[in-house]
Amino acid sequence: VYDIPGKVSVHWLAEVRSILDTWTTYSVSLEEFRTAVLEKGLVYAKANNGQAYIVDSSKAVGVFSKEIQDFIGTDIFPSFAENGIKYFITINAEAPVTRLTVKTYQAKAGPHGLKLVEADSTENAIEWLKNNA
């Protein structure tokens, strides 16, 4: 669907109607983040009746800026909910500081009606969707 080389790769998983964002680093600008998530990923998901957004940060390093963390709460999760995304699945990060960043933005999912799911791998996330969505 979309790539920012060395930062994030956005893929469509047709079998579970989900977007998969695989992050390498959280050191991105707000504009790069907006383009990858809202303008590419979410638009593609909506056009294909997407039900979930999977974020794989297992190999990611760094942290999202406060500006991006705020944007996730004010724009991303409301946009997901408005466009039919029901599930927000995170793949556990290995780096402790990145794991903390994931926990911080995960907390913003619930108020928008998204079901928050944590998985140990992309395969586990796909299996969870097959069994529960």
N, C-alpha and C positions, 0 to 999 in steps of 0.2 A: 504494500500500500504506500509506504513512505520510508525514507531513510535519512538520518543525519549521520553521516559516516563518523564512527568513533564515539557516538553519543547514544543514539536510540534507533531501533529498527521496529517498524510498525507492520504487523502482518494480520491477515484475515484467516481465521480458523473456521472454514465453512461447516465442518462437521458439528460444531457447537455454536455456530452463529456468534462468534466472538472476535474482538480485536485483541491481539497480543502485542503489548509494548515490551520490548526487551531493552533495558537500559544498560549502558556501559559506564556512563558517568552522569551524575546529577548536575554537573557544571554546564548548564545551558542558560541561555537568555530567556526572558519571558516570551519574547517573540518566537524563538525556536520552539519553546514548549507549547505555546498556543497553536502554532502551525501543525506540529506533530499530533497533538491530542485533539484539538477542536476542529481544525480545518481539514485535516486528513483522516485521522482515525475515526472520530465521531461521525463525520459526514459519510464515510464509507459504511460504517456500522448501520446508520439510519437507512441508507439506500438498500441495504441487504437484510433488513429486519433483525439487526443485532440485538442480542439479549445480555451480553456480558462484556466487560472490559477486564482483561487480565494484565497485570503489571508485574513483569519479572525483573526484580532488582537484585537477584541472587548474586550477580557478578559486578554490580554497580559500585562505584566509589563516589565519595563526595556527598554533598547535601544540596537540596533545593534552596534557593534564596528565600527569604521571608516573603518577598513579593510573589514568588511562584506559589508558596504554601498558602498565602492568603487567596490568590487567584483560584486555587483548587477548591477552596470552600465557597467563594462567592460566585464563580463562573462554571467550573468544571462539573462538580457534582450536580448542581441544578440543571445544567445542560444535559448531562447523562440521563437524569430522571425524566426530563421533558421529552427526550428522544427515544424512549423505550428501553434504555439500559436498566436492567433489574438487579444485576449482580456485579459487584466490584471485588475482584479476586487479586490478592497480592501473593507473590512468591517470596518467601522469606529471604532477606538479604544476609549475606555473610559478614560484611563489614559492620561493626557495631554502630558507627556514627550514621551510616546509611540506614540501618535498621531503625534507629531512633527517628530519622526523617520520615520513614514509611509509617511508623506508629503515629506521628504527629498528623500527617495528612489523612490517614485512615479514619481518625476520630471525626472528621468532617463529613463522612459518607452517610452515617445514620440519619441525621436530621433531614436528609433529602429523600428518604425512603428506599435507599439502595441497601440490598443485603450484602454485608461485608463477609467475605470468606478468606481465610488464610490457607495456603497450601505449601507443601515442601518442594513441589516441582510443577512445571507446566503440565506434565503428564497427569499428576494428581488433580490439578485444576480441571483439566479436560474431563477426567473420569468423574469428578464431582458434578460437573455440569450435565454429563450424560445421565447421571443417576438422580439428580435433584431439580433440574431446570424444566 
